[in-house]
Amino acid sequence: MSKIKLAFIGCGGMAGAHLNGYIELKKRGLDTFDIVALADPVEANTARFASALSQVQPIKIEIYQDYEKMLKEQELDGADICTPHYLHHTCAIACLESGVNAIVEKPLGVTMKAAKKMVDSAKNNNKILAVAEQVRRWMGPRVVEWAIRSGIIGTPRMFFSQVLGGSRTNPDIKVSDHQITWRQNKLTGGAGPIFDWGVHYADLLIYFFGDVDSVYANTRKFSDMKYRDANGNPVDQTVEDTSIASIVFKNGVIGTWNYSHVAPGKSLSYTVYYGSKGSIYGDSNYPTSPQLHTWDGTTKDTQQLISEFLSATDKSVIQRYFPPELYPDPANLSGDYGVILEVYDFINAIRENRQPELDGWDGLKAQAIPMAFFESSTCGQAVKMEDIISGKIDAYQQEINDKWGI
Ligand SMILES: NC(=O)c1ccc[n+]([C@@H]2O[C@H](COP(=O)([O-])OP(=O)(O)OC[C@H]3O[C@@H](n4cnc5c(N)ncnc54)[C@H](O)[C@@H]3O)[C@@H](O)[C@H]2O)c1
């Protein structure tokens, strides 16, 4: 099979991590693809990417400022889309309609309607739509999923996740020195950190407990600190800084997930999952270093859990999670392997004509959880997840959909 031809759309911060992933694959001899084109309006960004790629692939890379021109001129198998959220759907749908498979950074779409259009486009054009979600590919989440599903903590009952901090932001600062970005604007970001970052954790919750039934939440923007526009003038941020949510899963699990970056003083960051026999604790929001505590006082640390997971799990499953050509010793993983695994999965999905581990529908379901927080807070009631996914409840998202004609 000839090499797969890939392009980047968006060559900013996170695309750099994807780029390192592709470069790492080539360095390890997994040279089944080339990055043949780059699209980003900022020339310094494409120049940086082209320079890094020239070290590992002896081909000319075509540079574009306009991704639509690139799609017209290049014969591509896949595109890696790492743009601001409000562009995800337009870029992805343009790719899919041009017959190009797409991997899109999370959250899949800026609204539920945008995400649904992307999923429909992939189906109608019979192309792969992958969501770039690296967190569940880490060892910690793999171990926690195994521990929960194999009954090690008994019947799952409840979870508590708290990420509260912000003590390093002086409350007397009324205008930040930082220039505002698309992230601090509801129309371009969709929402703030609980959507942007929280979608990773939402994906984990679905991975651990299955589908969500309903959500009740309050989101707030407590801080009135402004940012600067390009001319240095103060401008408001229009996204939340705090979210307090209660979630009910279809399997009966209940839990709370609280986030704030304007909680000065004492910081808290932990997640704990309780079952009828014990609990799994992680000292950050993502359970990267899980510990097991059972009712009888037994505790197991992360290394013990990893080795039990590896010996109890079918070898084919471990090799699917951690392909031996990349990670022959999964007990000792390091570096940004989640991103390497996600781009490798995308390339192999194209080569093998199969779905990636996380497709557009997975991305849509994950973003529906934080989006439900905003909808619940807007209407002041608990919301059913099916009403968020179907778009029946969308008061929070309406102005975003109107702005971008979604
Ligand atoms: N998975 C993770 O851990 C993680 C971490 C950070 C960001 N992200 C996600 O990655 C995506 C990008 O975030 P970022 O932090 O890299 O943002 P960024 O602002 O650093 O990069 C965005 C890039 O898109 C480019 N761009 C803007 N308009 C474009 C257009 N019309 N065509 C092509 N390129 C265009 C910009 O010039 C910039 O280079 C977002 O979806 C974000 O949520 C994921």
The ligand as a MOL file (V3000), in Angstrom:
LIG
                    3D

  0  0  0     0  0            999 V3000
M  V30 BEGIN CTAB
M  V30 COUNTS 44 48 0 0 0
M  V30 BEGIN ATOM
M  V30 1 N -6.0200 17.3030 23.6890 0
M  V30 2 C -5.4850 18.2490 24.4430 0
M  V30 3 O -4.9160 17.9980 25.4980 0
M  V30 4 C -5.5560 19.6640 23.9520 0
M  V30 5 C -4.7510 20.6500 24.5230 0
M  V30 6 C -4.8140 21.9380 23.9900 0
M  V30 7 C -5.6930 22.2240 22.9460 0
M  V30 8 N -6.4910 21.2280 22.4450 0 CHG=1
M  V30 9 C -7.4180 21.5030 21.3550 0
M  V30 10 O -6.6850 21.7740 20.1620 0
M  V30 11 C -7.4120 22.7160 19.3480 0
M  V30 12 C -6.5100 23.9080 19.0790 0
M  V30 13 O -6.1130 24.4540 20.3120 0
M  V30 14 P -4.6790 25.1750 20.4480 0
M  V30 15 O -4.4050 25.3080 21.8840 0
M  V30 16 O -3.7120 24.4890 19.5870 0 CHG=-1
M  V30 17 O -5.0320 26.6070 19.8540 0
M  V30 18 P -4.0470 27.6300 19.1560 0
M  V30 19 O -4.7490 28.9320 19.1680 0
M  V30 20 O -2.6910 27.5050 19.7330 0
M  V30 21 O -3.9370 27.0900 17.6440 0
M  V30 22 C -4.9670 27.2330 16.7070 0
M  V30 23 C -4.3320 27.3110 15.3400 0
M  V30 24 O -5.3720 27.3240 14.3700 0
M  V30 25 C -4.9710 28.2640 13.3920 0
M  V30 26 N -6.1240 28.7090 12.6160 0
M  V30 27 C -7.0140 29.6940 12.9100 0
M  V30 28 N -7.8880 29.8240 11.8970 0
M  V30 29 C -7.5570 28.9000 10.9500 0
M  V30 30 C -8.0790 28.5580 9.6850 0
M  V30 31 N -9.1360 29.1900 9.1620 0
M  V30 32 N -7.4800 27.5820 8.9750 0
M  V30 33 C -6.3920 26.9300 9.4800 0
M  V30 34 N -5.8610 27.2140 10.6910 0
M  V30 35 C -6.4360 28.1850 11.4210 0
M  V30 36 C -4.3060 29.3830 14.1730 0
M  V30 37 O -3.5370 30.2320 13.3560 0
M  V30 38 C -3.4820 28.5720 15.1470 0
M  V30 39 O -2.2280 28.2410 14.6050 0
M  V30 40 C -8.6680 23.0560 20.1390 0
M  V30 41 O -9.6940 22.2160 19.7260 0
M  V30 42 C -8.2910 22.7270 21.5620 0
M  V30 43 O -9.3770 22.4210 22.4200 0
M  V30 44 C -6.4070 19.9730 22.9190 0
M  V30 END ATOM
M  V30 BEGIN BOND
M  V30 1 1 1 2
M  V30 2 2 2 3
M  V30 3 1 2 4
M  V30 4 1 4 5
M  V30 5 2 4 44
M  V30 6 2 5 6
M  V30 7 1 6 7
M  V30 8 2 7 8
M  V30 9 1 8 9
M  V30 10 1 8 44
M  V30 11 1 9 10
M  V30 12 1 9 42
M  V30 13 1 10 11
M  V30 14 1 11 12
M  V30 15 1 11 40
M  V30 16 1 12 13
M  V30 17 1 13 14
M  V30 18 2 14 15
M  V30 19 1 14 16
M  V30 20 1 14 17
M  V30 21 1 17 18
M  V30 22 2 18 19
M  V30 23 1 18 20
M  V30 24 1 18 21
M  V30 25 1 21 22
M  V30 26 1 22 23
M  V30 27 1 23 24
M  V30 28 1 23 38
M  V30 29 1 24 25
M  V30 30 1 25 26
M  V30 31 1 25 36
M  V30 32 1 26 27
M  V30 33 1 26 35
M  V30 34 2 27 28
M  V30 35 1 28 29
M  V30 36 1 29 30
M  V30 37 2 29 35
M  V30 38 1 30 31
M  V30 39 2 30 32
M  V30 40 1 32 33
M  V30 41 2 33 34
M  V30 42 1 34 35
M  V30 43 1 36 37
M  V30 44 1 36 38
M  V30 45 1 38 39
M  V30 46 1 40 41
M  V30 47 1 40 42
M  V30 48 1 42 43
M  V30 END BOND
M  V30 END CTAB
M  END
